[in-house]
Amino acid sequence: MARDDIFQVRHQSIPALGESNADRAIMNKFGSQVVVDLYTQLLLSGLCFHMQTGTEDAPITSNTTVDDVKAIMVADNNSGVMMPLFADVNVATFAAATNIEIMLEADMDKKRYTSGGTVYVPEQMNGAATSATAANGTFYTIEGSDIVAAAKSAVPASVELARRTLTEDAVADPAGAMIARRPLFSVRTQEPVKGLTPSALVLHFGASADITGYGSLDFAQYPATLAW
């Protein structure tokens, strides 16, 4: 008797379906059909990646002012789709700086890394996934030396996805300063963008004078055949 399966385990072999086509639903390895949101499914499929700059008690130094050719992290997309999931920068030392700003930029038209910084290998966030789902691109953080980025694409192809001024004036007591706030960007609360090759995510951190801090950037990458 022919089998008529309606479910299939395929976290890492997601088919690209055309419009108006049908296929079997996905179930998990427990044999259960579990409905999850898109971002959780990207994680389960091994398509989510993490970068960070600065670690524990060793922060990085900011740039002076936010500028398109200055960055603390650059993620250039070599193939398929790149979508930001999370980004934030936290200040370690305020000093006497003014105009402290952080900004996540999505360049929809080109890769942005030029020189400087240190190569970073993004961590694949589903530890059970295979090495075949390693991040596909060029990834740099500001450790070692300043990153020099290419000039941004003309607006609106350069999307200032999220920007925040942490403080305009100098903090009166830098040793006791603390800014309570939500993250700079979270796909759970803000609309993302979807960059096809070539594209880039660029995280900026600037102030009137050098200060220190820590940055995080999470993103998803998946084949262009799954774009919609």
Buried (B, 14 or more C-beta within 10 A) or exposed (E): EEEEEEEEEBBBEBEEEEEEEEEEEBBEEEEEEEEEEEBEBBBBBBBBBBBBBBEEEEBBBBBBEBEBBBBBBBBBBBBBBBBBBBBBBBBBBBBEBEBBBBBBBBBBBBBBBBEBBEEBEBBBBBEEBEEEBBBBBBBBBBBEEBBBBBEBBEEEBBBBBBBBEBBEEBBEEBEEBEEEEEBBBBBEEBEBBBBBBBBBBBBBBBBBBEBBBBBBBBBBBBEEEBEE
